[in-house]
């Protein structure tokens, strides 16, 4: 944990510090190693919040973008009597969780149900090489797209294809149909004119848990952009949209001038 209770106040780690856990009121002590970031840990060596994961430089850098009073806020559910420490809770009661390690379906569902108004920011370092951003897609709400069906394709396949609904009016959704396909190059100008960051992608050996989420997910691959996974059309085509990391931080009430710490934390993992 970044904070513990000392003399009635939330404090950051300090040498030889002793404190009280803000969740369970158990004794905590400072870990001031040279390899890991300074943090508070339970003296019992067992964390009281089962959702908590070991904090990395990546976690700390992201959380530090936000006011201290928003970081590691204890949230209590009066119905279930559960207490959990959120990474960030904004002044709009929006929870932002920075996730580094895999989790089970049960934990994902429980956390989204508990926090309700939640956004995930996922560290993509471990699967970056398997996550292939493919060709651009146009704004899904622009007029000409309403007649277009984009075809999924693997990253190492040649050609990018689509077909028009108006040319294949007899096709039946959900069934195999022969359709008249076109190359993406035929509509490249229209795509460029209506591009707002959407792309198809191919995720080799995906972490399928993230397809089950019911809230917004942003992948952090270490660049100056985040990639928001979302549904592109009524068929359920999944795409990603590039979002400026600076604008995301600012929109969430953070300090975009500190972004270099986040960029450095991801580069240090390489």
N, C-alpha and C positions, 0 to 999 in steps of 0.2 A: 504494500500500500504506500501511497505517496504521503498520506496524512494519518496521524494518530492524535488522540486527545491527551494533552499535557497541560496541567494547571487550568483545566476547563476550556482550553482553546485548541483548535485544530492547528497542528504544527507539522512542518516538513521534517525529515530526518536530521538529527544532529548527533555528533559523536557521543557514544555511551548513553544515548537517550533511552528513556523508559516512558511508556505511555499506556493508553487504554484504547482498545479497539472500539471504533464508533458504532459497530454493529452489535457485538456480543459483550462488550465491556470486559473482555479478558485482557490480561497483561500483554503488552507488545514491547519489542525491543528493536533497536536500530541495527540494520545490517549495512556496514560501511566498507564493503570490499572494494578492491581495486579493479576487478573485472566487471562486476555488475553495478548497476546504478544503485545509489543509496536508497533504501526503502525500509519501511516498518514491516515486521513479521511477528506473528503470534509466538509467544514463548513456548507454547505447546507443540509448535511445528505443524499445526493443522489449521488451515484457514476456515473460518466459520461460514463463509459464503461459498457454496459449492460451485458457483458460476465464475469465480475469480480465477484468472490464469496468471502465470508468472509474467511480470511486467518487463517489457523490453524497452530499449531506447526508442523504438518506433512508437510504442504506447505513450511513453513519457513525452516525447516531442509533440505528438498530436494533442494530448491533453493540455499541455502547457500553452497552447494557442488561445485557450479560453480563460476567463476570469477564475481566480482561485476558488471563489464561492460556488462556481458551477462544477468543479472537479470533485469526483468521488463523493457524490451526494448519496446519503443513505435514503433509500425509498422504502416505505412501509405500505403494505396492502392490508387494509383493515378487514377485508373479507377472508383472505387466506392466512393472515397473520405472518406472512413472509416479509423478511427484510433482505435487501440486496444493495450492494454498492454499485451505482451506475458510474460509467467513465465520465460522462458529461451530461448534465441536465441544464438546459438553457432557461432563460427567464420566460420563455414561452412554453415551458413544461415539455419541451422536446428532448428526448433522450438520444444520445449519440454513443454507440458502443463500438470500440475499436477492437476488432477480432483478429488474433494472430494464429491461433491453433484451431484444428478441426473440432467439431462438436457433433453430438448425436441429434437425431430428429426430435427426440423428446425434449432435449435442452433448448433447441431452436424454438420449438412451439411454446415451451414454458416461458422463455424470456420475452418473446413477442407478445404473449398473452399478459404477462406481468407488467411490462412497460407500456404496452399499447401504442403510444405515440413515439415510435422508434425508427432510427436510421442506423444501418450498419455501414461501417467503413472497414473493409477487409484487406489485410496485408497480403498482396499477391506475389510476394517475393518467391515463395516456395513453388508456385506453379506458373510463374511468368513465362518460362520457356515453352510451356504447353498451351498457352493462351494466345491464339493467333487472331489479331485484328485484321479483318478482310476489307472488302471494298466499301466505299461510301454508300449510304442510302439517303434519299431525300427526306425532307420533313414529312412525317407520316400523315399529316393532315392537309397537305397541299392537294390541289384538285387533280392533277394528272395521275397521282399515285393511287387514287381510288379505283382505277382500272387495271392496276399493276399487281402481279403476284411474283415476288422475288423467290428464287429457288435457293435452298440451302446447298452448300458445297464445302468440301474439305479444303484445307489450306493449300495442299499440294496438288490439287486438281487444276487443270487448265479450263479457262472459260468461266464467265459469270453470266448466268441466264435469268430470264424472266418470261412470263407470258401475260397476255392481256385477257381479262375476263370477258370483254366484249367479243373477242375472237373465239372464245370457247364457252359459249353460253350453255352448251349441253352437258358440260362437265358436272359431276356430282361431288360436292365436298366430302372428304373422308374416304373416297374410293379412288382406285387407280384409274386415271383417265389419260388418253392420248391428247396432248395439247400442242399447239403451235408455239414453239419457243423462239426467243430472240436473244441476241447478245446485249449485255449491258451497254456496250459501246454505242448502241443506237440511241440511247437516252442520256448519254453522259453529260451533255450540255444542260439538260433539265435538272439532272441530279446536282450538278455544281451550283446552279442558280438557286436551288432549294435546300442546300446542305446546311444543317445546323448541328452536326457532330455525330449523327447516327452511322453505325457500321454493322455489317454482319461479322460474326466471329466463329471460330472453330476451336473448341476447348477439348484437347486430347486428354483422356483420363480425368474428366472433370470432377470437382468436388460437388457431387450431386445435391448435397444438402442445401446449397444456395438456390437451386431451382425450386425448392419447397417454401422459401420465405414468402411471407405475405406483406413485407414492407420494403422500402427502398434500400438498395444495396449499391455501394460504391467500391470498386476495386482500386487499390493503390499499388501501382507497379513501379513507383519511384520517380516518375517523370513529373512535370508540372501540371499534369492532367489526372483527374479521376475518371473512371469508366463506370457509368451507371447502367446496370443491367435492367432491361425493361421489355415489355411486350410491344411489338411494333405494329401488328395489325390484328384484325378480327379472327384470323386463323390461328393466332397464338405464336406467330413467329417471334423468337427472342433475338434481341439485338443489344448492343451497348451504345451509349452516347457519351462522347467526350465532354467533360465538364472542367472548366478551369479550376484548379485547386485553390487559387487565390479567391475567386468569386464564391466558391463553396464555403470557404472559411469565413469570409465576410458575411455571407447570407446567414450562416449559423451563429453569428455574433462573436466570432473569434477575431484574432489580430493577424491579418494577412502579412504584415511586415515581418513576422517571425517564421515565415514559410521555409526559410533556408534550413532551419533545424529539422523540419520534417524531411526535406529533400536529402539532407546529410544522413539522417538515420536510415533511410532506405539504401543509399549508396554504400554505407558501411557494412551492409549485410552481404554485399557481393564478394 
